[in-house]
Amino acid sequence: MRFLDKLERKFGFLAIHGLTNYIVVGQAITFLLVATLRPEVAGRVLELMEFRLVDFLRGHIWNPFSFILIPKNFSLIWIFFTLSILHMMGTALEQHWGAFRYNLYILVGIVAVVFSGITFPYHSVSSYFLLTSVFLAFSYLYPNIELNLFFVLPVKMKWLGLLSVVLAIMFFFEGNAAVKLEIVASLINFPIFFGADIVRGFRSKQRVREMKSAKRKLDAEPFHTCAVCGATDLTHPERDFRYRDDGAICSDCLGEVSED
């Protein structure tokens, strides 16, 4: 985090405040264009916005950024739902991190996806899994916030985040090499920003488990053991134990030892 602090001090003035608003508005405009234009014209618009290395080399220099303005889907019902969720999550992340770090999170994802596209020049990359990384970040930071799935069923974000990971893994194994690389590139910003916290949290939980295990073992061991009959405070909790030079003596054996 110190590295990020240094970057923010030097380049923080470059941050775009309200970045999510621009992405949401851009996707809404793209949706309206595709919905209202003739299919062949709409298809051409999408082609101009998609990132492919071959198109970039032909002069489409806006492609490395315009592809993020293509919605995940073009359903009238789902576009409202997905853009509303994206706006809510992106705004929350910017408030949590600040504009610079949120911008950097998105930028790292964009750069990684573009590089994955360079590896496969004719493959058209999408913003689908890049925006999934925003979903994962929000799920990690706010795991217990509930979202109404299908507008009805309340589900905590941590479970929805887990579901998105499962879906990404399914797409990964079903896709070709270009898709596999795109998915990894799209989600790489999440481990970069949260990997250290996840490892620390795992180690902390592991230490807690080890401490609890040690405590259970300690609790299972007797504190007093009679040197005469071997009775303990666990096997015979009703007995009292006294200590002499030769060790602990339980109350039942104390009289016998005294007589001897």
Backbone bond lengths (Angstrom), bond angles and torsions (degrees), N, CA, C in turn:
res aa  C-N    CA-C-N  psi(-1)  N-CA   C-N-CA  omega(-1)  CA-C   N-CA-C  phi
1 M - - - 1.461 - - 1.531 111.87 -
2 R 1.336 116.89 -25.43 1.452 118.43 177.83 1.526 110.83 -63.78
3 F 1.337 115.09 -36.50 1.466 119.41 177.57 1.521 110.76 -62.02
4 L 1.345 116.25 -42.59 1.460 119.95 178.14 1.524 111.43 -65.21
5 D 1.331 115.94 -35.94 1.468 119.75 177.87 1.532 110.39 -62.19
6 K 1.346 116.15 -41.33 1.468 119.82 178.98 1.521 111.11 -65.52
7 L 1.341 115.27 -42.83 1.466 119.01 178.31 1.524 111.12 -61.38
8 E 1.322 115.50 -41.63 1.468 118.87 -177.95 1.518 111.60 -66.07
9 R 1.335 116.80 -37.70 1.468 119.38 178.58 1.527 111.56 -64.74
10 K 1.349 116.33 -34.64 1.460 120.26 -177.19 1.527 112.99 -84.62
11 F 1.348 115.08 -39.50 1.469 118.12 -171.02 1.536 112.96 -121.05
12 G 1.305 117.33 9.57 1.462 120.13 -177.32 1.518 113.72 -58.29
13 F 1.335 116.71 -28.48 1.468 120.39 -178.69 1.528 112.20 -67.20
14 L 1.347 116.66 -15.97 1.462 120.34 -179.58 1.527 112.58 -84.99
15 A 1.319 117.06 -8.40 1.465 120.35 -175.27 1.524 111.80 -63.94
16 I 1.318 115.41 140.31 1.465 121.53 176.41 1.525 107.77 -93.80
17 H 1.301 117.14 112.14 1.458 121.23 178.78 1.534 109.78 -76.53
18 G 1.321 115.34 137.03 1.456 119.53 -178.15 1.521 112.37 71.74
19 L 1.329 116.75 35.07 1.464 121.03 -177.39 1.525 111.87 -56.79
20 T 1.326 116.66 -38.51 1.464 120.01 -179.03 1.518 111.51 -60.55
21 N 1.323 116.59 -35.30 1.467 119.78 179.59 1.526 110.85 -60.31
22 Y 1.329 116.49 -41.72 1.468 120.20 -179.89 1.531 110.67 -66.55
23 I 1.343 116.22 -39.63 1.461 119.32 179.78 1.531 110.35 -66.01
24 V 1.329 116.24 -44.20 1.472 120.66 -179.00 1.525 110.51 -64.13
25 V 1.322 117.08 -46.94 1.473 120.45 179.83 1.523 109.93 -63.06
26 G 1.331 117.30 -42.13 1.458 120.89 179.00 1.517 112.37 -61.70
27 Q 1.329 116.64 -41.95 1.470 119.85 178.33 1.526 111.02 -68.55
28 A 1.326 116.56 -36.46 1.466 119.67 177.75 1.533 110.86 -64.27
29 I 1.338 116.83 -41.43 1.469 120.57 178.30 1.529 110.24 -65.28
30 T 1.326 116.63 -41.86 1.475 119.97 178.14 1.519 110.53 -60.74
31 F 1.334 115.76 -42.55 1.467 119.98 178.85 1.524 111.07 -60.76
32 L 1.327 116.66 -45.24 1.461 120.58 -178.97 1.522 111.19 -64.60
33 L 1.326 116.72 -39.23 1.470 119.66 178.69 1.527 110.88 -63.43
34 V 1.323 115.95 -47.08 1.466 120.15 -178.92 1.522 110.64 -64.70
35 A 1.346 116.31 -35.36 1.460 120.24 -177.10 1.525 112.64 -74.90
36 T 1.337 117.70 -27.39 1.468 120.22 -173.44 1.535 113.62 -103.70
37 L 1.323 116.56 -25.64 1.464 118.77 -178.64 1.526 111.48 -80.31
38 R 1.322 115.23 161.38 1.452 119.56 174.92 1.522 109.53 -61.44
39 P 1.316 118.63 146.70 1.473 121.52 -175.00 1.518 113.71 -51.23
40 E 1.351 116.95 -42.10 1.461 118.28 -177.83 1.526 111.58 -69.02
41 V 1.351 116.13 -34.84 1.461 119.87 177.92 1.523 110.40 -71.82
42 A 1.343 115.88 -41.76 1.461 120.34 178.43 1.524 110.63 -61.42
43 G 1.315 116.53 -40.88 1.456 120.44 177.85 1.518 111.77 -62.38
44 R 1.318 116.27 -38.06 1.458 120.37 178.68 1.524 111.01 -67.13
45 V 1.321 116.65 -39.25 1.472 120.69 177.70 1.525 110.48 -59.58
46 L 1.335 116.03 -45.57 1.461 120.44 179.62 1.529 111.19 -64.53
47 E 1.307 116.49 -38.40 1.465 119.88 177.66 1.528 111.35 -62.03
48 L 1.340 115.52 -38.59 1.462 119.41 179.14 1.528 111.97 -69.17
49 M 1.333 117.14 -26.74 1.458 120.89 -177.68 1.522 112.71 -89.13
50 E 1.324 117.74 -26.88 1.458 121.16 -178.50 1.531 110.85 -67.47
51 F 1.331 114.48 151.32 1.464 117.81 176.39 1.520 110.22 -99.22
52 R 1.304 115.11 119.54 1.465 124.24 168.66 1.517 106.31 -135.53
53 L 1.284 116.94 137.41 1.460 120.11 -176.72 1.524 111.39 -59.35
54 V 1.326 116.28 -39.38 1.468 118.79 -178.38 1.526 110.90 -62.89
55 D 1.346 117.37 -37.25 1.462 120.24 178.22 1.522 111.14 -71.20
56 F 1.333 115.47 -38.38 1.463 119.61 179.05 1.528 110.61 -60.91
57 L 1.326 116.45 -42.24 1.454 121.10 -179.75 1.526 112.24 -68.86
58 R 1.344 115.97 -18.95 1.471 120.27 177.45 1.523 111.95 -85.74
59 G 1.339 116.44 -2.03 1.456 119.36 176.82 1.509 115.65 118.10
60 H 1.336 118.54 0.86 1.466 120.85 178.69 1.528 109.37 -82.68
61 I 1.323 116.60 69.28 1.466 121.23 -171.47 1.537 112.68 -72.29
62 W 1.315 118.46 -10.40 1.459 121.79 178.89 1.535 112.15 -84.93
63 N 1.315 117.47 -12.22 1.461 121.60 -174.21 1.523 115.69 -56.78
64 P 1.338 119.70 -37.34 1.466 118.74 -178.77 1.520 113.83 -61.35
65 F 1.322 117.82 -14.26 1.462 120.20 178.86 1.527 112.60 -119.67
66 S 1.324 117.29 -28.69 1.465 119.20 -176.18 1.527 112.51 -69.93
67 F 1.334 118.03 -23.73 1.465 118.92 -176.84 1.520 112.20 -65.63
68 I 1.346 116.92 -25.09 1.462 119.64 -179.63 1.531 111.30 -72.76
69 L 1.349 117.28 -12.10 1.460 121.43 179.10 1.526 112.26 -90.94
70 I 1.329 116.60 4.82 1.465 120.24 175.55 1.530 108.42 -90.22
71 P 1.330 118.57 121.77 1.476 120.75 -177.35 1.522 112.47 -62.68
72 K 1.340 114.84 160.95 1.465 120.32 177.37 1.525 110.98 -65.82
73 N 1.334 115.96 -35.70 1.461 120.05 179.08 1.522 108.64 -147.94
74 F 1.333 115.47 169.28 1.470 120.32 -176.92 1.526 111.49 -121.16
75 S 1.339 115.52 29.68 1.461 120.72 173.44 1.525 109.06 -83.09
76 L 1.334 116.44 134.28 1.466 120.96 -177.43 1.517 111.62 -60.33
77 I 1.339 116.67 -38.40 1.473 120.67 -179.67 1.513 110.48 -71.10
78 W 1.330 116.80 -48.08 1.448 120.73 -173.70 1.518 113.12 -74.99
79 I 1.321 118.23 -25.50 1.457 118.73 -179.42 1.528 110.44 -64.71
80 F 1.325 117.06 -39.16 1.462 120.61 177.96 1.523 110.04 -66.43
81 F 1.318 115.97 -43.64 1.466 120.74 -178.78 1.533 110.89 -64.33
82 T 1.330 116.85 -49.51 1.462 120.10 -175.65 1.527 112.10 -67.66
83 L 1.325 117.31 -38.73 1.463 119.17 179.48 1.519 111.51 -70.91
84 S 1.318 116.92 -34.05 1.473 120.11 176.53 1.519 110.61 -64.92
85 I 1.336 116.24 -44.39 1.462 120.80 179.26 1.530 110.46 -65.46
86 L 1.332 116.27 -43.14 1.461 119.96 179.04 1.522 110.99 -60.78
87 H 1.312 116.92 -43.12 1.466 120.91 179.48 1.525 110.94 -62.96
88 M 1.324 116.89 -44.56 1.462 121.21 -179.51 1.525 111.34 -62.76
89 M 1.326 116.25 -46.60 1.465 120.19 -176.60 1.522 111.76 -71.08
90 G 1.324 116.93 -45.50 1.452 119.97 -179.91 1.522 112.25 -62.23
91 T 1.315 116.87 -41.31 1.466 121.36 178.41 1.521 110.58 -63.56
92 A 1.340 116.76 -41.83 1.465 121.13 179.08 1.527 111.05 -64.27
93 L 1.328 117.33 -41.26 1.466 120.54 178.90 1.527 111.22 -64.98
94 E 1.345 116.06 -40.34 1.463 118.56 178.96 1.523 110.95 -65.86
95 Q 1.317 117.54 -37.99 1.460 120.63 177.18 1.525 111.07 -66.74
96 H 1.321 116.36 -34.77 1.474 120.49 -178.81 1.527 111.38 -74.11
97 W 1.321 117.54 -45.28 1.463 122.52 -175.38 1.517 113.57 -92.04
98 G 1.309 115.53 -32.50 1.451 120.33 -166.04 1.523 108.88 100.62
99 A 1.313 116.93 159.03 1.462 121.57 -173.93 1.524 112.34 -61.92
100 F 1.337 117.56 -40.69 1.462 119.93 -175.08 1.526 111.56 -63.78
101 R 1.317 117.31 -49.09 1.465 119.79 -176.25 1.527 111.09 -69.45
102 Y 1.309 116.75 -34.35 1.463 118.71 176.45 1.533 110.04 -66.91
103 N 1.322 116.35 -43.14 1.474 120.42 175.62 1.523 110.54 -57.66
104 L 1.329 115.92 -43.13 1.454 120.80 -178.11 1.529 110.68 -65.54
105 Y 1.331 117.18 -38.32 1.467 121.38 178.03 1.529 110.09 -59.86
106 I 1.317 115.97 -46.44 1.473 120.14 179.04 1.523 110.61 -67.84
107 L 1.325 116.79 -41.82 1.462 120.76 -177.12 1.525 111.63 -64.03
108 V 1.333 116.92 -41.43 1.466 120.42 178.17 1.528 109.93 -58.84
109 G 1.336 116.38 -42.56 1.459 120.49 178.26 1.518 112.02 -64.00
110 I 1.326 116.87 -44.21 1.471 121.05 -179.70 1.533 110.40 -61.70
111 V 1.326 116.47 -47.87 1.466 120.45 -178.88 1.531 110.66 -61.14
112 A 1.336 116.25 -42.88 1.470 120.02 -179.61 1.528 110.93 -63.51
113 V 1.338 116.59 -42.20 1.463 120.42 179.88 1.525 110.48 -65.96
114 V 1.322 116.92 -41.80 1.468 120.49 178.91 1.527 110.51 -61.47
115 F 1.332 116.92 -42.21 1.462 119.57 177.92 1.519 111.85 -65.14
116 S 1.341 116.88 -34.01 1.466 118.57 175.68 1.522 110.40 -65.39
117 G 1.352 116.39 -34.69 1.458 120.62 177.29 1.513 112.57 -69.76
118 I 1.329 116.23 -31.57 1.469 119.80 177.84 1.529 110.05 -65.22
119 T 1.332 115.93 -34.21 1.467 119.99 -179.68 1.523 111.30 -64.88
120 F 1.348 115.49 -33.50 1.471 120.55 178.67 1.533 107.49 -122.00
121 P 1.331 117.72 89.52 1.478 122.36 -169.38 1.520 115.27 -57.78
122 Y 1.323 118.29 -28.34 1.465 120.08 -176.75 1.529 112.41 -99.22
123 H 1.323 116.90 2.15 1.467 120.39 179.79 1.524 109.71 -86.80
124 S 1.326 116.19 132.33 1.456 121.28 178.83 1.530 109.38 -93.46
125 V 1.335 117.31 115.27 1.457 121.19 -179.34 1.527 109.70 -82.50
126 S 1.326 115.76 160.35 1.467 120.49 -179.09 1.523 109.70 -131.41
127 S 1.318 115.06 171.17 1.465 120.56 178.86 1.524 111.63 -92.54
128 Y 1.327 117.57 3.99 1.468 121.30 -171.58 1.524 111.45 -55.65
129 F 1.326 117.49 -57.25 1.456 119.84 -175.76 1.520 112.00 -82.82
130 L 1.320 117.46 -20.98 1.458 119.46 174.59 1.526 110.11 -63.89
131 L 1.327 116.80 -42.10 1.469 120.31 176.89 1.523 110.95 -73.45
132 T 1.336 117.39 -22.96 1.457 120.20 173.07 1.527 110.38 -64.09
133 S 1.326 116.90 -31.95 1.464 119.58 178.25 1.524 111.39 -64.82
134 V 1.335 117.79 -31.17 1.467 121.34 174.01 1.520 109.35 -65.81
135 F 1.319 115.81 -41.21 1.460 121.95 178.26 1.535 110.31 -61.65
136 L 1.321 116.84 -43.11 1.471 121.12 -179.85 1.525 111.24 -65.50
137 A 1.324 116.51 -42.12 1.468 120.14 179.78 1.526 110.58 -62.05
138 F 1.328 116.53 -43.87 1.460 120.40 179.10 1.525 110.46 -65.19
139 S 1.325 117.34 -41.16 1.462 121.58 -179.96 1.520 111.42 -63.20
140 Y 1.332 116.08 -35.73 1.466 119.91 -179.58 1.533 110.96 -72.47
141 L 1.310 116.86 -40.96 1.462 120.45 -177.11 1.521 112.84 -78.68
142 Y 1.335 116.77 -30.40 1.466 121.21 -177.84 1.530 109.96 -129.34
143 P 1.339 117.52 65.43 1.477 120.95 -172.27 1.524 114.84 -66.62
144 N 1.323 117.61 -25.66 1.465 119.51 -173.56 1.522 114.15 -99.84
145 I 1.327 116.91 1.25 1.464 119.41 174.15 1.526 108.80 -69.95
146 E 1.314 116.57 136.72 1.462 120.89 -177.81 1.525 110.93 -98.46
147 L 1.322 114.33 139.07 1.466 121.98 177.18 1.520 107.48 -120.95
148 N 1.331 116.66 135.68 1.464 119.95 -179.72 1.524 110.19 -79.79
149 L 1.318 115.51 102.35 1.458 121.09 179.46 1.520 109.26 -71.18
150 F 1.325 116.41 130.58 1.466 122.84 -175.91 1.532 110.34 58.19
151 F 1.359 115.03 28.14 1.475 122.74 177.60 1.538 112.49 67.91
152 V 1.328 118.52 5.56 1.469 120.33 -174.13 1.525 111.19 -129.94
153 L 1.325 117.46 -54.02 1.462 122.61 -169.85 1.532 110.92 -84.84
154 P 1.355 118.76 114.99 1.473 120.66 178.56 1.529 110.70 -75.97
155 V 1.323 115.84 125.11 1.464 121.54 -179.98 1.523 108.32 -133.87
156 K 1.326 116.38 137.44 1.456 120.19 179.56 1.531 110.53 -71.05
157 M 1.320 114.87 148.62 1.453 120.74 -174.92 1.524 112.38 -61.81
158 K 1.323 117.80 -32.08 1.466 118.77 -178.02 1.526 111.24 -63.41
159 W 1.339 116.89 -32.64 1.467 119.92 178.56 1.522 110.78 -76.96
160 L 1.324 116.56 -36.48 1.464 119.75 176.59 1.531 110.40 -67.85
161 G 1.328 116.23 -36.58 1.453 119.51 176.07 1.521 111.28 -63.55
162 L 1.334 115.99 -41.80 1.465 120.14 177.28 1.524 110.67 -63.30
163 L 1.329 116.31 -39.72 1.463 120.52 177.92 1.525 111.28 -62.49
164 S 1.318 116.94 -41.02 1.465 119.89 179.59 1.527 111.07 -65.22
165 V 1.334 116.94 -33.78 1.468 120.39 176.60 1.525 110.18 -66.81
166 V 1.333 116.21 -42.47 1.472 120.93 179.09 1.531 110.11 -61.57
167 L 1.337 116.55 -44.05 1.466 120.23 178.95 1.527 111.45 -63.33
168 A 1.334 116.26 -40.26 1.463 119.70 178.72 1.526 110.69 -63.44
169 I 1.321 116.67 -39.38 1.468 120.50 178.43 1.528 110.18 -65.53
170 M 1.335 116.62 -39.94 1.467 120.05 178.55 1.530 110.61 -62.82
171 F 1.341 116.85 -46.75 1.465 120.51 178.36 1.531 110.52 -62.56
172 F 1.325 116.02 -35.09 1.462 120.49 -179.23 1.526 110.89 -61.64
173 F 1.319 116.25 -47.87 1.461 119.61 -177.25 1.533 112.79 -75.22
174 E 1.327 116.12 -24.14 1.464 119.15 179.21 1.526 112.50 -85.59
175 G 1.323 117.83 -22.97 1.467 120.97 -174.47 1.515 113.87 -84.35
176 N 1.320 115.45 166.86 1.455 120.82 175.40 1.530 109.88 -79.48
177 A 1.323 116.30 -175.13 1.461 120.77 -175.72 1.529 111.68 -60.66
178 A 1.335 116.91 -39.48 1.466 120.71 -179.65 1.525 111.31 -64.18
179 V 1.326 116.54 -42.28 1.467 121.24 179.09 1.522 110.27 -66.91
180 K 1.320 116.64 -42.06 1.469 120.78 179.12 1.523 110.61 -57.86
181 L 1.326 115.75 -47.76 1.463 119.83 -179.34 1.524 111.00 -65.78
182 E 1.332 117.04 -38.39 1.465 120.60 179.07 1.525 111.30 -62.94
183 I 1.330 117.50 -41.31 1.461 120.94 -179.99 1.521 110.42 -64.12
184 V 1.325 116.49 -46.30 1.473 119.87 178.90 1.521 110.44 -61.29
185 A 1.326 116.69 -44.04 1.462 120.95 -179.56 1.531 111.41 -64.66
186 S 1.325 116.62 -38.95 1.462 120.95 -177.57 1.521 112.28 -65.61
187 L 1.327 116.24 -31.66 1.466 120.46 -174.80 1.521 112.87 -102.98
188 I 1.329 118.21 1.70 1.463 121.28 -174.70 1.522 112.12 -64.54
189 N 1.340 117.44 -27.11 1.465 118.84 -179.15 1.531 112.54 -66.91
190 F 1.329 116.51 -26.42 1.469 118.54 179.92 1.523 111.77 -65.03
191 P 1.350 120.94 -53.79 1.473 119.12 177.63 1.526 113.18 -64.75
192 I 1.338 117.46 -29.79 1.463 119.24 178.20 1.527 110.53 -63.35
193 F 1.316 117.09 -42.10 1.464 121.20 -176.74 1.531 112.93 -87.19
194 F 1.313 117.63 -29.08 1.464 119.90 -173.59 1.529 114.22 -117.24
195 G 1.328 117.14 -6.85 1.456 119.87 -175.46 1.513 113.67 -56.81
196 A 1.334 117.10 -46.61 1.464 120.94 -178.83 1.521 111.22 -63.24
197 D 1.343 117.13 -41.21 1.467 120.77 178.34 1.523 111.26 -64.36
198 I 1.322 116.42 -40.15 1.463 120.62 -179.66 1.526 110.16 -64.68
199 V 1.339 117.14 -43.35 1.469 121.21 179.11 1.522 110.37 -63.98
200 R 1.350 116.72 -44.54 1.467 119.74 178.71 1.522 111.15 -62.57
201 G 1.337 116.22 -41.32 1.459 119.71 178.67 1.515 111.54 -64.11
202 F 1.335 116.79 -40.17 1.461 120.74 178.66 1.519 110.74 -63.98
203 R 1.341 116.65 -44.52 1.463 120.30 179.50 1.522 111.53 -65.03
204 S 1.340 115.84 -38.68 1.461 119.81 178.45 1.529 111.18 -63.48
205 K 1.337 116.21 -44.54 1.464 119.57 177.63 1.522 111.38 -64.25
206 Q 1.338 116.06 -36.37 1.463 120.29 178.78 1.524 110.18 -64.86
207 R 1.352 117.41 -41.32 1.461 120.79 177.89 1.524 110.91 -64.52
208 V 1.328 116.44 -39.86 1.472 119.81 178.43 1.524 110.09 -63.15
209 R 1.354 116.31 -42.81 1.470 119.39 178.39 1.524 111.32 -62.67
210 E 1.342 116.20 -40.09 1.462 119.81 179.23 1.525 111.08 -65.95
211 M 1.331 116.89 -39.26 1.466 120.51 178.82 1.524 110.81 -66.49
212 K 1.336 116.62 -41.07 1.467 119.59 177.95 1.515 111.01 -65.83
213 S 1.339 116.11 -39.10 1.463 120.07 178.60 1.522 110.63 -64.44
214 A 1.351 116.80 -42.38 1.464 120.56 178.34 1.520 110.92 -64.37
215 K 1.340 116.41 -37.63 1.466 120.31 179.50 1.532 110.53 -66.96
216 R 1.356 115.44 -39.97 1.466 118.00 178.74 1.525 110.88 -64.45
217 K 1.343 116.69 -39.22 1.460 119.88 178.11 1.521 110.96 -65.45
218 L 1.345 115.30 -40.52 1.459 119.91 179.11 1.522 111.23 -65.24
219 D 1.350 115.41 -41.21 1.458 119.37 178.97 1.525 111.65 -66.56
220 A 1.347 116.55 -27.13 1.462 120.40 -178.71 1.521 112.25 -79.38
221 E 1.338 116.79 -15.02 1.458 120.35 179.39 1.528 110.17 -90.19
222 P 1.333 117.74 140.41 1.476 120.46 -179.83 1.520 111.08 -70.40
223 F 1.319 114.93 146.39 1.458 120.31 177.09 1.527 110.70 -87.64
224 H 1.351 114.95 -34.55 1.467 121.48 178.45 1.520 109.55 -120.92
225 T 1.322 117.20 136.19 1.457 122.88 175.04 1.518 108.63 -134.18
226 C 1.324 115.04 123.57 1.461 120.12 -177.89 1.529 109.68 -69.15
227 A 1.333 116.44 129.46 1.468 121.18 -178.99 1.521 112.26 -74.54
228 V 1.315 116.54 -12.47 1.466 120.09 -177.50 1.524 111.73 -95.82
229 C 1.340 116.59 -58.45 1.466 120.37 -174.85 1.522 113.59 -103.94
230 G 1.333 117.14 -10.05 1.461 120.40 179.09 1.520 114.60 82.93
231 A 1.320 118.31 3.29 1.472 121.29 177.55 1.524 109.90 -65.58
232 T 1.325 115.82 147.63 1.462 120.47 179.61 1.526 110.43 -122.73
233 D 1.315 114.46 169.22 1.459 119.03 177.69 1.518 111.72 -68.52
234 L 1.356 117.49 -16.07 1.458 121.08 177.02 1.520 111.45 -86.24
235 T 1.346 116.39 -42.28 1.469 119.64 -179.21 1.530 112.13 -78.29
236 H 1.322 116.81 -28.36 1.472 121.14 -179.58 1.527 109.26 -135.46
237 P 1.321 116.69 71.91 1.473 119.45 -176.62 1.534 113.93 -65.03
238 E 1.346 117.71 -16.49 1.464 120.44 -178.65 1.534 112.32 -78.08
239 R 1.314 117.67 -13.74 1.458 121.08 -177.55 1.527 111.45 -88.63
240 D 1.327 113.40 149.96 1.462 120.32 173.65 1.519 108.49 -97.96
241 F 1.319 116.07 150.86 1.454 120.47 -178.96 1.528 109.85 -122.15
242 R 1.319 113.89 135.92 1.451 120.53 177.46 1.521 108.63 -121.63
243 Y 1.324 116.19 147.42 1.460 119.65 -178.77 1.528 110.66 -105.70
244 R 1.340 114.03 131.72 1.468 122.31 175.65 1.522 108.03 -121.69
245 D 1.276 115.85 -174.43 1.466 119.68 -179.52 1.518 111.76 -63.59
246 D 1.323 116.49 -31.52 1.462 120.32 -177.62 1.530 112.88 -92.52
247 G 1.325 118.06 8.97 1.462 121.50 175.84 1.514 112.78 118.22
248 A 1.351 115.44 -167.11 1.464 120.85 -178.35 1.521 110.52 -78.06
249 I 1.306 115.56 142.76 1.468 122.21 177.55 1.523 107.46 -129.47
250 C 1.350 115.38 129.33 1.471 118.21 179.47 1.522 109.90 -77.84
251 S 1.300 117.31 164.85 1.460 121.97 -176.20 1.522 112.12 -64.23
252 D 1.335 118.43 -30.80 1.461 120.82 178.96 1.525 111.41 -70.26
253 C 1.317 116.63 -34.30 1.475 120.23 -177.94 1.522 112.29 -91.79
254 L 1.319 115.83 -11.88 1.467 119.17 -175.39 1.512 111.78 -61.92
255 G 1.361 116.40 -40.27 1.448 120.75 179.50 1.505 111.74 -66.64
256 E 1.330 116.86 -41.83 1.473 121.01 -179.32 1.516 110.06 -64.10
257 V 1.317 117.91 -41.16 1.452 121.48 -179.43 1.535 109.66 -66.18
258 S 1.351 115.67 -38.77 1.481 120.55 -178.55 1.506 110.07 -64.71
259 E 1.369 117.55 -41.22 1.469 122.06 -179.81 1.523 110.63 -65.25
260 D 1.348 115.77 -37.38 1.465 118.50 178.51 1.518 110.10 -66.63
